[in-house]
Amino acid sequence: MKLLKFLFGTQTLSFNTKYTIDEATDKLNDNLSHIWENLDTTCAMGKAKKNKVRIYWYKAYTRNSFRPIFKGKFKTVEGKTILEGKLSLPLIIKLILIIWFTFLISINLFINFQMITSKPINFSNVLIFNFFTFIMFIGAYTLVYIGAKSSKNSLKEISKFIRTNIVDIT
């Protein structure tokens, strides 16, 4: 259940700042690394604009498609600047996983139905096919699990980065 929450859940984050939108955007951009800039450093990467902020936590020398991305925007409410957004996996990763697992389940049901309704029933073929389907399912689950484990500190690190740069801690 935790894994499903990681894959398809979103976490809403909100940060109040004493800076104007322009100042907060500049402060974030000054401290954000950009793609291909610091590949040997663990750091926050992304871009900040007035109407669009994208930040993700990059670990040096790794490539993890399962890293959550913070997507948000600045707004002003009653004279206060607020950065609001959501942290979740990229949509393309969610779509690929849905397609992959749907394909595995669908093809398994279809082939099993074909093998069981054929005469004579060859149970050894059914078992072998189900074994390979099970191995593919376990392999996909393991990759997702490893990706989730390697991304477990992303929320904490992204929040810490934003607080350090634009939130007035007094």
N, C-alpha and C positions, 0 to 999 in steps of 0.2 A: 504494500500500500504506500509506503514511503517513496518507493521508486516511481509509482504512478503520479504521486503528488509532485515530485521533482520534475518529471517529464512534462506534465500537462498543467501544473499549477502556476500561478503567478503571485508575486508578492508585491503589494503596493507600498511604495516608500515616499516619504515627504520630508523635505529639508527646508527649514526657515533660515534665511540669511539676512544680515544687515546690509549687504551690498545691493547695488542696483542690478538690474538684469545684465547690463553691459559689463559692469565690473565683475560680476560672478562668472559670466561667460569667459571673460578674459582670464580670470584666475584659474578656471578649470583648464582652458586651452594651454595656458602656460605650463601646467603640470601634467597634462595628458601626453603620453607618447603616441605617435602615429604609426600606422602599420609600416613595417620594415625599418623602423627607426632604431629601436632598442631590442632586438631579438635575443640578446644575451642577458637581459635584465628582467626580473619579475616586476611588473608594474601595471598601472591602469592605462588602458589604451582606448582611443575613441575620439570623438569630436563633440564640441559644444557650440550650439548656435542659440539664438534667442528662442526660436520655436521648436528646436529639436536637439536633444542631448542623447548621445549613445555612448555608453561606457561598459567595458568588459575588463575582467582581470586576466592578464596574460602571465603565464608561468614560463620562465626562461627555458628554452630548448624543448618545448613541448608543443604539441598540436592537439587540441581537444575540441571537437565539434560540439560537445555537450556542455560547454561553458555558458552560463546564463549571461544575458545582456540586459543592462539597465537602459530602458528607453523612456525618456521623459521630456518635459518642457518647463520653462520658467513661466510664472505668471505673477501678477501683482494683485494682492488682496488687501484692501484697507491700508495701502501704503507700504505693505511688507512684501518682500520678494520671496517666493516659494518655488522650489524645484520639486515637482511631483512627477512620479513615473512608476513603471512596473518593471520588475525583474523576472525574466522567464527565458526559457530556451528559444533559440531562433525558430521561426515558423517552418523553415525548410526541414529542420531536423524532426520536428513533430510530424510533418507530412511523410517524410521518408519512413519513419517508424510505423506509422499507421498503414502505409502501403505494404511495407515488408511483412508485418505480422498478419495483416488481412490476406495477403497472398499466401503465406504459409498455411493458415487455417483453411482458406478456400481450396487450395490445391490438394491439401490433405483430405478434406471431406470428399472432393470430387473423385480423386483417384481411389480412395477407399470404397466409395460407392460403386465405382466401375469394377473394381476387383472382386468385391463381395457379390455383386449381381451377375458376374460372369460364371459360366458353367464350364468346367468344374472349378470350384473355389480352391485357389492355391494359397493356403494360409501362410506358407513360408514367405511368399512375395509380399503379402500384406504386412507381416511382421518386419521384414527388411525395409520396406518403404517407410513404415511408421518409425522405425529406429532412426533412419536418416533424417526424417522430418523433425524428430525429437532433438537430434544432434544440432540441426540448423537452428531450432528454436532456442536451445540452451546456449549456443554460440552467440546469437544475437542478444539474448538476455545478459550474458556475461559482458559483452562489449558495452551495453548500456550501463550496467552496474559499475564497471571500471570507470567509465566517463563520469558518472554521477559522483563516485568517491573522489575522483581527482578534482572535482569542481565544488566540493563541499564548503570551502572557505570563501567562495566568490562573493556571497552576500556580505559577509563580514568585511572583506577587504574593500569592496566597492563603497560600502557605507562609510568606512573609515577614511577612504580617500576623499569622498565628498565632504565629510565633516571637517577634515583637516584643512581643506582648501576654501570652503565658502561659509561654513557655519561658525558663528561667533560662540566660542566656548568660554563662558565666564564663570 
